[in-house]
């Protein structure tokens, strides 16, 4: 009987530990919330406040308001006007992409990485 009680206590402890681990993983995932905008020829005007934005597609026009945590664009011939958080990151992977950004509050300009021909990222007014 004592062996059964010990086994039950062990299983209960392991179950509680696994549940706690899964709960914390879910919380971490929620902190890195991603707003994915996928598809060609999109025309979107969205609130991206504190979210990581991923644009995948070609020939889209996007207005992102509220202060994006980060911005990644994968595709060609996109036009993006974005308000980003100070110190954020803007990444472009594609040709003929135009990004104009403003900061959501005073601070450091974003880190910018551009991979592609004839793509630009510049600060707007």
C-alpha positions in Angstrom: 0.0 0.0 0.0 2.9 2.4 0.8 4.4 1.7 -2.6 1.1 2.7 -4.3 0.9 5.9 -2.3 4.5 6.8 -3.2 3.8 6.0 -6.9 0.7 8.2 -6.8 2.7 11.1 -5.2 5.4 10.8 -7.8 2.9 10.7 -10.8 1.1 13.7 -9.3 4.4 15.7 -8.9 5.4 14.9 -12.4 2.0 15.9 -13.8 2.1 19.2 -11.9 5.6 19.9 -13.1 4.8 19.2 -16.8 1.6 21.4 -16.5 3.7 24.2 -15.1 6.3 23.9 -17.9 3.6 23.9 -20.6 1.9 26.9 -19.0 5.1 28.9 -19.0 5.8 27.9 -22.6 2.4 29.2 -23.7 3.0 32.5 -21.9 6.3 32.9 -23.7 4.7 32.2 -27.0 2.0 34.8 -26.3 4.6 37.4 -25.5 6.0 37.1 -29.0 2.6 37.5 -30.7 3.0 37.4 -34.6 0.7 39.1 -37.0 1.0 37.3 -40.3 -0.2 38.9 -43.5 0.1 36.3 -46.3 -0.8 36.5 -49.9 -0.3 38.5 -53.1 -1.9 41.8 -54.0 -3.0 42.6 -50.5 -4.2 46.1 -49.4 -4.2 46.2 -45.6 -4.4 48.8 -42.9 -3.9 47.2 -39.5 -3.1 47.8 -35.9 0.2 46.1 -35.0 0.7 47.5 -31.5 3.5 45.5 -29.8 3.2 42.7 -32.3 5.8 41.1 -34.6 4.6 41.6 -38.1 5.4 39.1 -40.9 4.4 40.0 -44.5 4.7 37.2 -47.1 3.6 37.9 -50.6 4.1 40.1 -53.6 2.7 43.4 -54.8 1.0 44.4 -51.6 0.3 47.8 -50.0 0.3 47.9 -46.2 -0.2 50.5 -43.5 0.8 49.3 -40.0 -0.2 51.5 -37.1 0.3 51.5 -33.3 4.0 50.6 -33.0 5.1 47.2 -34.3 7.6 45.3 -32.2 9.3 44.1 -35.4 8.6 44.0 -39.1 9.7 41.3 -41.6 8.8 41.4 -45.2 9.4 38.5 -47.5 8.3 39.1 -51.1 8.7 41.4 -54.1 7.2 44.8 -55.0 5.6 45.5 -51.6 4.9 49.1 -50.3 4.8 49.4 -46.5 4.2 52.4 -44.3 4.8 51.3 -40.7 4.9 52.8 -37.2 7.5 50.8 -35.2 8.7 50.8 -31.6 12.0 52.5 -30.9 14.9 50.0 -31.1 12.8 47.5 -33.1 14.0 45.5 -36.2 13.0 45.8 -39.8 14.0 43.0 -42.2 13.4 43.0 -45.9 13.9 39.9 -48.1 12.8 40.7 -51.6 13.2 42.9 -54.7 11.6 46.4 -55.2 10.3 46.7 -51.7 9.6 50.2 -50.3 9.3 50.7 -46.6 8.8 54.1 -44.9 8.7 53.9 -41.1 8.1 56.3 -38.2 8.7 55.7 -34.5 5.8 55.2 -32.2 7.6 57.2 -29.5 11.0 59.0 -29.2 14.0 56.7 -29.1 16.5 54.7 -31.1 15.9 54.0 -34.8 15.3 50.3 -35.7 18.0 48.0 -36.8 17.5 47.5 -40.6 18.5 44.6 -42.8 17.8 44.6 -46.5 18.4 41.6 -48.8 17.2 42.2 -52.4 17.7 44.3 -55.4 16.2 47.9 -55.5 14.6 47.6 -52.0 14.7 50.6 -49.6 13.9 51.3 -46.0 13.8 55.0 -45.0 12.5 57.1 -42.1 9.4 59.1 -42.8 8.1 62.3 -41.3 
